[in-house]
Amino acid sequence: MHIFIYTLLTDSLRERLLAGVSNQHSVVFREKSDSPEEARTKCRQADLLLGNPPLEWMEELGKKLVFWQLDSAGFDKYRSVKVSGKAANMGDWFARPCAETIVGGLAAFYRGLDTLTLLKQNKEWVGHKLRPQLRLLDRQRVIVLGSGTIGTATRAILEGYRCSVQTLARTSPEAELHSKEELLTALSDVDILVNTLPGTADNFVDRTVLEAMKPGSVYANVGRGNTTDEQALIELLKSGHLSGAVLDVTELEPLPEENPLWAMDNVLLTQHTGGGQADEDVGKVDLFVRNVQNLEADSPIESEIDLTRGY
């Protein structure tokens, strides 16, 4: 079969991939020097694909593919693509770093580390005066929206802080909450709401949800920017109804310079770095190799997804 690697890889990672797939496959890599048309011509030959090509390419190629391994956790823009074979994402690989980012952001917010970083830049010693403003993440009451890999990892870390955690998911038997109505009822007694929802949950965290949150509570989003009514969030942060927000994602990225979130002292922005780690491309290669081997052995695909359902 023809394998096309759209993801740009270093020479060492190319060697790692070639060593992992059998010689029954021909492997072609996208080069930095390829024009869009040259890359698209290579892509048209693919039976197996690693990477996230432009949407219009995939709408043409989808029905031909035997297997497609995306190199991201999210895949909202590809929901219209019809793939005759199997598809998988990097949700499992990115789950832990995303969870560590959002919980780390919450810990930094509660312990004033974002404020202390700015004070250091200004060479300003506040010290003891800051202490009464600090809070504990320990034993906070939390609801996590979504029970996928990121939501599950986030819950596990928060439970390490002895937080009381509930999960909302429509169909998961492990979730405590299964509807928006149940969420709205529960929010009045919750300190933190963590959003790990995919882009298919458009505007789920709307003004009604944000206003139902307990006064002084904190909102965190490591899901997708379109899942939150950002204007309502800004207004409720300004009014003090919400004490703060930790946002890995926003409606527009990069965040426009004129967006009020930049200037808000009670907002911590992690700039969609949640899934990042030094060896993230190693994980992409290794998962692709394992899944090619799974296909050959007629074994289940790791991190398999249904594009049309959004998970």
VOGU-3710 file (C-alpha; in Angstrom, 3 decimals, decimal comma):
1> mhifiytllt> 0,000/0,000/0,000  1,007/3,635/-0,482  1,716/5,579/2,701  1,859/9,371/2,612  3,245/11,285/5,572  1,833/14,796/5,433  3,248/15,656/8,866  6,710/17,175/8,485  9,198/14,928/10,279  12,886/15,145/11,086
11> dslrerllag> 15,295/12,679/9,491  15,521/10,644/12,694  11,747/10,355/12,948  11,519/9,327/9,302  13,990/6,548/10,017  11,977/5,538/13,078  8,813/5,305/10,992  10,449/3,401/8,138  11,905/0,912/10,608  8,460/0,273/12,048
21> vsnqhsvvfr> 6,437/-0,418/8,886  6,920/-3,493/6,735  8,474/-3,269/3,295  5,170/-4,198/1,699  4,363/-0,490/1,908  5,836/2,363/-0,121  6,343/5,477/1,993  6,408/9,036/0,667  7,045/12,077/2,848  5,953/15,671/2,394
31> eksdspeear> 8,968/17,950/2,064  9,206/21,536/3,286  10,107/22,478/-0,271  6,948/20,917/-1,757  4,507/23,322/-3,346  0,868/22,816/-2,329  0,185/21,110/-5,644  3,213/18,807/-5,316  2,079/17,784/-1,829  -1,479/17,260/-3,038
41> tkcrqadlll> -0,280/15,026/-5,872  1,566/12,864/-3,337  -1,487/12,800/-1,102  -3,747/11,570/-3,917  -1,747/8,333/-4,077  -2,211/7,492/-0,412  -3,936/4,421/0,972  -2,628/5,167/4,464  -2,133/8,734/5,676  -0,519/10,464/8,640
51> gnpplewmee> -1,297/14,128/9,188  -3,866/16,868/8,738  -3,962/18,016/5,099  -6,287/20,821/3,947  -9,973/19,988/4,187  -10,565/20,130/0,420  -7,914/17,463/-0,127  -9,584/15,155/2,345  -13,040/15,588/0,842  -11,524/14,255/-2,390
61> lgkklvfwql> -9,367/11,546/-0,814  -11,512/10,222/2,044  -13,350/7,487/0,180  -10,064/6,032/-1,077  -8,286/5,814/2,264  -7,861/2,537/4,113  -6,577/4,338/7,203  -6,078/7,940/8,289  -4,108/8,877/11,400  -4,618/12,529/12,292
71> dsagfdkyrs> -1,743/14,174/14,132  -4,029/16,173/16,442  -6,572/15,496/19,161  -9,191/17,782/17,630  -10,751/17,179/14,223  -13,766/19,485/14,086  -13,003/20,833/10,625  -13,038/17,311/9,145  -16,547/16,330/10,242  -17,809/16,530/6,654
81> vkvsgkaanm> -15,154/14,095/5,377  -16,378/10,629/4,431  -13,706/8,012/5,078  -14,379/4,514/3,806  -11,656/3,024/5,993  -10,700/3,712/9,606  -9,606/6,972/11,237  -7,838/7,749/14,501  -6,640/10,832/16,345  -4,007/11,680/18,953
91> gdwfarpcae> -6,458/12,088/21,828  -4,791/9,574/24,129  -1,313/10,989/23,490  -2,325/14,594/24,168  -4,650/13,846/27,085  -2,087/13,991/29,890  -0,307/17,179/28,772  -3,661/18,929/28,241  -4,788/17,847/31,696  -1,526/18,957/33,304
101> tivgglaafy> -1,762/22,350/31,608  -5,290/23,097/32,763  -4,748/21,825/36,312  -1,383/23,581/36,423  -3,110/26,774/35,339  -5,703/26,376/38,073  -3,000/25,762/40,669  -1,095/28,835/39,455  -4,247/30,957/39,648  -5,180/29,786/43,135
111> rgldtltllk> -1,627/30,209/44,453  -0,986/33,557/42,752  1,893/32,340/40,607  0,749/34,391/37,619  0,778/37,524/39,774  4,174/36,645/41,220  5,607/36,200/37,727  4,562/39,738/36,786  5,976/41,075/40,054  9,298/39,403/39,280
121> qnkewvghkl> 9,402/41,035/35,843  8,848/44,420/37,496  11,354/43,653/40,309  8,575/44,417/42,764  8,566/42,667/46,158  5,078/42,326/47,672  5,552/39,187/49,703  3,471/39,103/52,866  0,764/41,431/51,485  -0,110/38,838/48,840
131> rpqlrlldrq> -0,543/35,942/51,242  -4,152/36,697/52,328  -5,268/36,657/48,674  -4,028/33,110/48,030  -6,383/30,147/47,910  -6,041/26,373/47,822  -6,890/24,054/44,957  -7,012/21,361/47,623  -10,535/19,999/48,259  -12,281/22,238/45,735
141> rvivlgsgti> -15,557/21,053/44,248  -15,225/20,574/40,492  -17,313/19,620/37,493  -15,473/18,419/34,396  -17,375/18,710/31,125  -16,574/15,667/28,992  -15,449/12,152/29,833  -13,039/11,605/26,938  -9,330/11,045/27,413  -8,609/14,663/28,387
151> gtatraileg> -11,549/14,856/30,785  -10,604/11,556/32,396  -6,960/12,611/32,847  -8,023/15,971/34,249  -10,288/14,292/36,781  -7,510/11,939/37,896  -5,092/14,797/38,564  -7,697/16,883/40,393  -8,547/13,932/42,610  -4,865/13,926/43,563
161> yrcsvqtlar> -5,525/17,398/44,988  -8,359/15,810/47,009  -10,925/17,668/44,936  -14,494/16,424/44,808  -14,994/15,857/41,071  -18,097/15,174/39,015  -18,129/14,571/35,267  -20,781/15,522/32,748  -21,188/13,300/29,676  -24,357/12,412/27,832
171> tspeaelhsk> -23,843/8,671/27,526  -20,914/7,668/29,745  -22,023/5,368/32,585  -19,076/6,646/34,633  -20,350/10,248/34,571  -22,461/11,622/37,396  -24,232/14,199/35,214  -25,812/13,526/31,832  -27,698/16,649/30,761  -27,429/20,421/30,714
181> eelltalsdv> -30,364/20,605/33,088  -28,500/18,505/35,654  -25,435/20,700/35,174  -27,359/23,910/35,799  -28,742/22,497/39,024  -25,313/21,386/40,257  -23,312/24,519/39,408  -24,501/26,610/42,350  -22,419/24,438/44,688  -19,285/24,081/42,529
191> dilvntlpgt> -15,998/25,998/42,821  -14,482/25,140/39,416  -15,953/24,256/36,019  -13,457/22,617/33,639  -14,408/22,350/29,964  -12,803/19,556/27,896  -15,564/19,398/25,271  -14,942/18,946/21,522  -15,955/21,538/18,957  -19,177/19,676/18,225
201> adnfvdrtvl> -20,521/21,051/21,534  -20,814/24,527/20,014  -21,698/27,223/22,594  -22,523/24,603/25,239  -21,095/26,875/27,929  -23,453/29,733/27,166  -24,515/32,675/29,289  -27,049/30,497/31,111  -24,323/28,102/32,252  -21,907/30,858/33,238
211> eamkpgsvya> -24,544/32,748/35,191  -25,538/29,540/36,996  -21,998/29,150/38,317  -21,431/29,868/41,990  -20,377/33,487/42,674  -16,587/33,625/42,956  -16,044/30,339/41,118  -13,472/29,725/38,362  -13,929/28,661/34,744  -11,279/26,685/32,836
221> nvgrgnttde> -11,310/25,618/29,187  -8,970/23,115/27,548  -11,585/21,915/25,052  -12,413/24,133/22,075  -12,909/27,886/21,949  -16,258/27,715/20,149  -17,806/25,793/23,044  -17,918/28,954/25,205  -19,828/32,217/24,906  -16,684/34,320/25,200
231> qaliellksg> -18,472/37,679/25,426  -20,625/36,441/28,303  -17,503/35,057/29,992  -15,746/38,426/29,727  -18,749/40,254/31,163  -19,075/37,892/34,120  -15,347/38,107/34,834  -15,530/41,914/34,788  -18,559/41,959/37,069  -16,857/39,694/39,605
241> hlsgavldvt> -19,466/36,957/39,348  -16,578/34,712/38,300  -13,320/35,228/40,169  -11,163/34,030/37,311  -10,598/31,918/34,212  -7,854/29,651/32,906  -8,099/29,417/29,130  -6,012/27,214/26,875  -8,348/27,981/23,956  -10,278/31,021/22,758
251> eleplpeenp> -12,841/31,733/20,038  -10,210/33,269/17,757  -6,600/32,109/17,719  -4,207/33,821/17,877  -6,186/35,959/20,286  -6,652/39,431/18,711  -4,676/42,217/20,409  -7,853/44,157/21,115  -9,519/41,265/22,964  -10,174/42,260/26,623
261> lwamdnvllt> -8,907/38,895/27,892  -5,306/40,053/27,371  -5,648/42,846/29,920  -7,671/41,033/32,594  -5,706/40,300/35,761  -8,009/37,418/36,665  -7,440/35,527/33,402  -4,601/33,097/32,746  -3,986/32,330/29,052  -1,943/29,284/28,029
271> qhtgggqade> -2,235/29,967/24,280  -3,358/26,510/23,084  -0,127/24,922/24,298  -2,015/22,288/26,285  -1,011/19,316/24,173  2,596/20,354/23,817  5,588/18,344/24,936  9,134/17,991/23,677  8,610/14,594/22,055  5,072/15,034/20,706
281> dvgkvdlfvr> 6,136/14,085/17,158  7,620/10,837/18,485  4,171/9,934/19,785  2,621/10,664/16,388  5,063/8,376/14,610  4,817/5,576/17,152  1,019/5,560/17,161  0,902/5,547/13,364  3,328/2,611/13,215  1,345/0,665/15,807
291> nvqnleadsp> -1,885/1,291/13,956  -0,412/0,195/10,630  0,655/-2,996/12,371  -2,825/-3,323/13,883  -4,355/-3,074/10,415  -2,061/-5,795/9,112  -2,966/-8,036/12,054  -6,679/-7,209/11,809  -6,487/-5,913/15,390  -8,422/-2,964/16,853
301> ieseidltrg> -7,176/0,520/15,990  -5,862/2,649/18,850  -7,604/5,998/19,416  -10,171/5,245/16,698  -12,682/8,028/16,024  -15,946/8,608/14,171  -15,490/11,851/12,251  -19,186/12,522/11,805  -19,981/12,099/15,508  -17,061/14,242/16,628
311> y> -15,436/11,666/18,940
//
